[in-house]
Amino acid sequence: MNKLFGRTKAKEPPVTLNDTITKNDLRIETFDKKISQLEGELRKYKQQIAQTKSPATKNMVKQRAVRILKQLRMYEKQRDQLLQQSFNFEQANFAEQSMKDAKTTVFAMKTGVKSMKTQYKSFNITELEDVQDELQDMMEYAEEINETLSRSYDIGDVVDENELEEEFNALADDVFETGETEGNYLDDAINAPTSKLPSSDLKISSELDEFGLPQLNS
């Protein structure tokens, strides 16, 4: 049957913008090579014209150079057209890709919203509020326990603050009076005449005098 009717031709995939851009880029490279070749020929003709003295020869070289220049301008124009086409194709390709990306983004957003709705159904707001209330109560209970544990205990008799202040004032007066007395005693000890006894004859008693100082015994 295949020999009689032939095989069905496989369907070729549609041409994409990327394929068109690639094809245009190859054509642009071909034009660039031709343009570069023609520019090289023009340089040679310019050198020949500069070195030739015969007017007839110069005229002939100029005519050849004009033809080369005409081809050069034609190739440059075609190359510029291809460049513009490639630019347009790239812009269209960019817009197409942006639309595809936007479509993918929208699909992802829809999927996310659907998933969030499913998750939201599994939540019970009333239960969540009850848990929050219980948690707050437990925090308050913990605070009360901490306050109870940190409570201070008074041991012994309670002393009146006024009595303490009076006792402190009296104690301060005694200190000042004692300081003056001690000062007079020290002055007398410093100004007293030096004993004629050798230092080895002086003995320090373990008894204290009325000022709380060791007594000296000869």
CYANA upper distance limits for C-alpha pairs under 8 A (distance plus 0.5 A):
  1 MET  CA      5 PHE  CA      6.54
  1 MET  CA      6 GLY  CA      7.94
  2 ASN  CA      6 GLY  CA      5.16
  2 ASN  CA      7 ARG  CA      6.00
  3 LYS  CA      7 ARG  CA      8.24
 15 VAL  CA     19 ASP  CA      6.72
 15 VAL  CA     20 THR  CA      7.69
 16 THR  CA     20 THR  CA      6.98
 17 LEU  CA     21 ILE  CA      6.63
 17 LEU  CA     89 PHE  CA      6.86
 17 LEU  CA     90 GLU  CA      8.18
 17 LEU  CA     92 ALA  CA      8.30
 17 LEU  CA     93 ASN  CA      6.53
 18 ASN  CA     22 THR  CA      6.65
 18 ASN  CA     90 GLU  CA      8.49
 18 ASN  CA     93 ASN  CA      7.74
 19 ASP  CA     23 LYS  CA      6.71
 20 THR  CA     24 ASN  CA      6.65
 20 THR  CA     89 PHE  CA      8.14
 21 ILE  CA     25 ASP  CA      6.63
 21 ILE  CA     86 SER  CA      6.08
 21 ILE  CA     89 PHE  CA      6.91
 21 ILE  CA     90 GLU  CA      7.59
 22 THR  CA     26 LEU  CA      6.92
 23 LYS  CA     27 ARG  CA      6.98
 24 ASN  CA     28 ILE  CA      6.65
 24 ASN  CA     82 LEU  CA      6.87
 24 ASN  CA     83 LEU  CA      8.38
 24 ASN  CA     85 GLN  CA      8.44
 24 ASN  CA     86 SER  CA      6.86
 25 ASP  CA     29 GLU  CA      6.78
 25 ASP  CA     86 SER  CA      7.88
 26 LEU  CA     30 THR  CA      6.93
 27 ARG  CA     31 PHE  CA      6.86
 27 ARG  CA     82 LEU  CA      8.32
 28 ILE  CA     32 ASP  CA      6.64
 28 ILE  CA     79 ARG  CA      6.18
 28 ILE  CA     82 LEU  CA      7.05
 28 ILE  CA     83 LEU  CA      7.68
 29 GLU  CA     33 LYS  CA      6.85
 30 THR  CA     34 LYS  CA      6.96
 31 PHE  CA     35 ILE  CA      6.53
 31 PHE  CA     75 TYR  CA      6.71
 31 PHE  CA     76 GLU  CA      7.98
 31 PHE  CA     78 GLN  CA      8.39
 31 PHE  CA     79 ARG  CA      6.51
 32 ASP  CA     36 SER  CA      6.58
 32 ASP  CA     79 ARG  CA      7.98
 33 LYS  CA     37 GLN  CA      6.72
 34 LYS  CA     38 LEU  CA      6.70
 34 LYS  CA     75 TYR  CA      8.05
 35 ILE  CA     39 GLU  CA      6.64
 35 ILE  CA     72 LEU  CA      6.31
 35 ILE  CA     75 TYR  CA      7.00
 35 ILE  CA     76 GLU  CA      7.44
 36 SER  CA     40 GLY  CA      6.86
 37 GLN  CA     41 GLU  CA      7.02
 38 LEU  CA     42 LEU  CA      6.76
 38 LEU  CA     68 ILE  CA      6.91
 38 LEU  CA     69 LEU  CA      8.09
 38 LEU  CA     71 GLN  CA      8.35
 38 LEU  CA     72 LEU  CA      6.64
 39 GLU  CA     43 ARG  CA      6.87
 39 GLU  CA     72 LEU  CA      7.91
 40 GLY  CA     44 LYS  CA      7.03
 41 GLU  CA     45 TYR  CA      6.86
 41 GLU  CA     65 ALA  CA      8.48
 41 GLU  CA     68 ILE  CA      8.09
 42 LEU  CA     46 LYS  CA      6.70
 42 LEU  CA     65 ALA  CA      6.44
 42 LEU  CA     68 ILE  CA      7.37
 42 LEU  CA     69 LEU  CA      7.74
 43 ARG  CA     47 GLN  CA      6.85
 44 LYS  CA     48 GLN  CA      6.79
 45 TYR  CA     49 ILE  CA      6.63
 45 TYR  CA     61 VAL  CA      6.86
 45 TYR  CA     62 LYS  CA      7.93
 45 TYR  CA     64 ARG  CA      8.46
 45 TYR  CA     65 ALA  CA      6.64
 46 LYS  CA     50 ALA  CA      6.73
 46 LYS  CA     65 ALA  CA      8.47
 47 GLN  CA     51 GLN  CA      6.69
 48 GLN  CA     52 THR  CA      6.36
 48 GLN  CA     58 LYS  CA      8.34
 48 GLN  CA     61 VAL  CA      7.93
 49 ILE  CA     58 LYS  CA      5.89
 49 ILE  CA     61 VAL  CA      7.15
 49 ILE  CA     62 LYS  CA      7.87
 52 THR  CA     57 THR  CA      7.43
 52 THR  CA     58 LYS  CA      6.76
 53 LYS  CA     57 THR  CA      8.32
 53 LYS  CA     58 LYS  CA      7.87
 54 SER  CA     58 LYS  CA      6.71
 55 PRO  CA     59 ASN  CA      6.59
 56 ALA  CA     60 MET  CA      6.79
 57 THR  CA     61 VAL  CA      6.72
 58 LYS  CA     62 LYS  CA      6.57
 59 ASN  CA     63 GLN  CA      6.80
 60 MET  CA     64 ARG  CA      7.04
 61 VAL  CA     65 ALA  CA      6.65
 62 LYS  CA     66 VAL  CA      6.59
 63 GLN  CA     67 ARG  CA      6.95
 64 ARG  CA     68 ILE  CA      6.82
 65 ALA  CA     69 LEU  CA      6.52
 66 VAL  CA     70 LYS  CA      6.63
 67 ARG  CA     71 GLN  CA      6.89
 68 ILE  CA     72 LEU  CA      6.61
 69 LEU  CA     73 ARG  CA      6.71
 70 LYS  CA     74 MET  CA      6.82
 71 GLN  CA     75 TYR  CA      6.71
 72 LEU  CA     76 GLU  CA      6.64
 73 ARG  CA     77 LYS  CA      6.63
 74 MET  CA     78 GLN  CA      6.82
 75 TYR  CA     79 ARG  CA      6.51
 76 GLU  CA     80 ASP  CA      6.56
 77 LYS  CA     81 GLN  CA      6.75
 78 GLN  CA     82 LEU  CA      6.80
 79 ARG  CA     83 LEU  CA      6.65
 80 ASP  CA     84 GLN  CA      6.72
 81 GLN  CA     85 GLN  CA      6.69
 82 LEU  CA     86 SER  CA      6.53
 83 LEU  CA     87 PHE  CA      6.66
 84 GLN  CA     88 ASN  CA      6.74
 85 GLN  CA     89 PHE  CA      6.61
 86 SER  CA     90 GLU  CA      6.53
 87 PHE  CA     91 GLN  CA      6.75
 88 ASN  CA     92 ALA  CA      6.70
 89 PHE  CA     93 ASN  CA      6.46
 90 GLU  CA     94 PHE  CA      6.49
 91 GLN  CA     95 ALA  CA      6.72
 92 ALA  CA     96 GLU  CA      6.62
 93 ASN  CA     97 GLN  CA      6.56
 94 PHE  CA     98 SER  CA      6.54
 95 ALA  CA     99 MET  CA      6.74
 96 GLU  CA    100 LYS  CA      6.82
 97 GLN  CA    101 ASP  CA      6.62
 98 SER  CA    102 ALA  CA      6.54
 99 MET  CA    103 LYS  CA      6.57
100 LYS  CA    104 THR  CA      6.71
101 ASP  CA    105 THR  CA      6.58
102 ALA  CA    106 VAL  CA      6.60
103 LYS  CA    107 PHE  CA      6.67
104 THR  CA    108 ALA  CA      6.66
105 THR  CA    109 MET  CA      6.65
106 VAL  CA    110 LYS  CA      6.65
107 PHE  CA    111 THR  CA      6.66
108 ALA  CA    112 GLY  CA      6.60
109 MET  CA    113 VAL  CA      6.64
110 LYS  CA    114 LYS  CA      6.63
111 THR  CA    115 SER  CA      6.68
112 GLY  CA    116 MET  CA      6.62
113 VAL  CA    117 LYS  CA      6.65
114 LYS  CA    118 THR  CA      6.86
115 SER  CA    119 GLN  CA      6.74
116 MET  CA    120 TYR  CA      6.44
117 LYS  CA    121 LYS  CA      6.83
118 THR  CA    122 SER  CA      7.45
119 GLN  CA    123 PHE  CA      7.55
123 PHE  CA    128 LEU  CA      8.37
124 ASN  CA    128 LEU  CA      6.74
125 ILE  CA    129 GLU  CA      6.65
126 THR  CA    130 ASP  CA      6.72
127 GLU  CA    131 VAL  CA      6.69
128 LEU  CA    132 GLN  CA      6.77
129 GLU  CA    133 ASP  CA      6.69
130 ASP  CA    134 GLU  CA      6.66
131 VAL  CA    135 LEU  CA      6.55
132 GLN  CA    136 GLN  CA      6.71
133 ASP  CA    137 ASP  CA      6.74
134 GLU  CA    138 MET  CA      6.68
135 LEU  CA    139 MET  CA      6.74
136 GLN  CA    140 GLU  CA      6.82
137 ASP  CA    141 TYR  CA      6.71
138 MET  CA    142 ALA  CA      6.60
139 MET  CA    143 GLU  CA      6.74
140 GLU  CA    144 GLU  CA      6.81
141 TYR  CA    145 ILE  CA      6.75
142 ALA  CA    146 ASN  CA      6.71
143 GLU  CA    147 GLU  CA      6.71
144 GLU  CA    148 THR  CA      6.64
145 ILE  CA    149 LEU  CA      6.65
146 ASN  CA    150 SER  CA      6.62
147 GLU  CA    151 ARG  CA      6.75
154 ASP  CA    158 VAL  CA      8.35
159 VAL  CA    163 GLU  CA      7.74
159 VAL  CA    164 LEU  CA      7.70
160 ASP  CA    164 LEU  CA      6.94
161 GLU  CA    165 GLU  CA      6.71
162 ASN  CA    166 GLU  CA      6.80
163 GLU  CA    167 GLU  CA      6.64
164 LEU  CA    168 PHE  CA      6.63
165 GLU  CA    169 ASN  CA      6.77
166 GLU  CA    170 ALA  CA      6.76
167 GLU  CA    171 LEU  CA      6.56
168 PHE  CA    172 ALA  CA      6.60
169 ASN  CA    173 ASP  CA      6.85
170 ALA  CA    174 ASP  CA      6.87
171 LEU  CA    175 VAL  CA      6.77
172 ALA  CA    176 PHE  CA      6.81
173 ASP  CA    177 GLU  CA      6.71
174 ASP  CA    178 THR  CA      6.48
175 VAL  CA    179 GLY  CA      6.53
176 PHE  CA    180 GLU  CA      6.94
177 GLU  CA    181 THR  CA      6.89
178 THR  CA    182 GLU  CA      6.51
179 GLY  CA    183 GLY  CA      6.54
180 GLU  CA    184 ASN  CA      6.88
181 THR  CA    185 TYR  CA      6.73
182 GLU  CA    186 LEU  CA      6.60
182 GLU  CA    211 PHE  CA      8.15
183 GLY  CA    187 ASP  CA      6.70
184 ASN  CA    188 ASP  CA      6.75
185 TYR  CA    189 ALA  CA      6.73
186 LEU  CA    190 ILE  CA      6.66
187 ASP  CA    191 ASN  CA      6.65
188 ASP  CA    192 ALA  CA      6.37
197 LEU  CA    201 ASP  CA      6.89
197 LEU  CA    202 LEU  CA      8.02
198 PRO  CA    202 LEU  CA      7.72
201 ASP  CA    218 SER  CA      6.47
202 LEU  CA    216 LEU  CA      7.12
202 LEU  CA    217 ASN  CA      6.55
202 LEU  CA    218 SER  CA      5.44
203 LYS  CA    216 LEU  CA      6.28
203 LYS  CA    217 ASN  CA      5.55
203 LYS  CA    218 SER  CA      6.51
204 ILE  CA    214 PRO  CA      7.14
204 ILE  CA    215 GLN  CA      6.55
204 ILE  CA    216 LEU  CA      5.33
204 ILE  CA    217 ASN  CA      6.57
205 SER  CA    214 PRO  CA      6.68
205 SER  CA    215 GLN  CA      5.82
205 SER  CA    216 LEU  CA      6.42
205 SER  CA    217 ASN  CA      6.84
206 SER  CA    214 PRO  CA      6.90
206 SER  CA    215 GLN  CA      7.81
207 GLU  CA    214 PRO  CA      6.52
207 GLU  CA    215 GLN  CA      6.72
208 LEU  CA    212 GLY  CA      5.77
208 LEU  CA    213 LEU  CA      5.66
208 LEU  CA    214 PRO  CA      5.08
208 LEU  CA    215 GLN  CA      6.24
209 ASP  CA    213 LEU  CA      6.03
209 ASP  CA    214 PRO  CA      6.85
209 ASP  CA    215 GLN  CA      6.57
